[in-house]
Amino acid sequence: MSELEWADEFGGLEEFIRVLGHDVLLRVEDGFYRGNTRLLLRSALGLYGVVNLAGCSGCYLAAVCRTQEQADQLLAAIRRDIAWKHNARAMRDYLKVLQWPSGEPNKTEDFRRQAIELLNQIMEDPSWSALSSLDWQP
């Protein structure tokens, strides 16, 4: 993808998610190097997505992609793993029953609780913007 700029310090998976055109509304990590990262996303089309990026392999790949082909493979894998719903209510209902088999169970529950709270806030206030997610606290 031509939007990617390659540098030794090219960071983590969130940058790749943004390249795909999605806003990261919430991020909950296991808190250790090989831990999972859970993201709540909103697409430019207004869809809501969740993804549980397992282990350090994704972060490692994001940090070491040096070719267009490597980046395209990582982006395709991330794109394939995102579960999309058509609105905040549908995503909230999906999260209530979602079972992720990997990662710290207490962090998964933290993510679920925070994401549901955030989605409820979005449903109550349709003018809520992705920018306010930067200041949002559960």
HUNORJO-V41583 format. One record per backbone hydrogen bond with DSSP energy under -1.0 kcal/mol. CO is the residue of the C=O (numbers start at 1). NH is the residue of the N-H. E is the energy in kcal/mol with one decimal. If there is no record, write none. Layout:
BEGIN
CO,NH,E + CO,NH,E
END
This chain:
BEGIN
1,4,-1.3 + 7,10,-1.9 + 13,17,-2.5 + 14,18,-2.3 + 15,19,-1.8 + 16,20,-1.5 + 17,22,-1.5 + 18,21,-1.7 + 23,42,-2.0 + 26,40,-2.2 + 28,38,-2.9 + 32,35,-2.5 + 36,30,-2.2 + 37,53,-3.2 + 38,28,-2.3 + 39,51,-1.7 + 40,25,-2.9 + 40,26,-1.4 + 41,49,-2.0 + 42,23,-3.2 + 43,46,-1.9 + 47,43,-2.6 + 48,85,-2.9 + 49,41,-3.4 + 50,83,-2.7 + 51,39,-2.6 + 53,37,-2.2 + 56,60,-3.3 + 57,61,-2.5 + 58,62,-2.5 + 59,63,-2.0 + 60,64,-1.6 + 61,65,-1.5 + 67,71,-2.1 + 68,72,-2.8 + 69,73,-2.2 + 70,74,-2.1 + 71,75,-2.9 + 72,76,-2.3 + 73,77,-2.0 + 74,78,-2.4 + 75,79,-2.8 + 76,80,-2.1 + 77,81,-1.3 + 83,50,-1.8 + 85,48,-2.5 + 87,91,-2.1 + 88,92,-2.7 + 89,93,-2.4 + 90,94,-2.0 + 91,95,-2.6 + 92,96,-1.3 + 94,97,-1.1 + 94,98,-1.2 + 104,108,-2.2 + 105,109,-2.2 + 106,110,-2.0 + 107,111,-2.7 + 108,112,-2.6 + 109,113,-2.7 + 110,114,-2.8 + 111,115,-3.1 + 112,116,-2.5 + 113,117,-2.3 + 114,118,-2.6 + 115,119,-2.8 + 116,120,-2.5 + 117,121,-2.1 + 118,122,-2.3 + 119,123,-2.4 + 120,124,-2.1 + 121,125,-1.9 + 125,128,-2.4 + 130,133,-1.3 + 131,134,-1.4
END
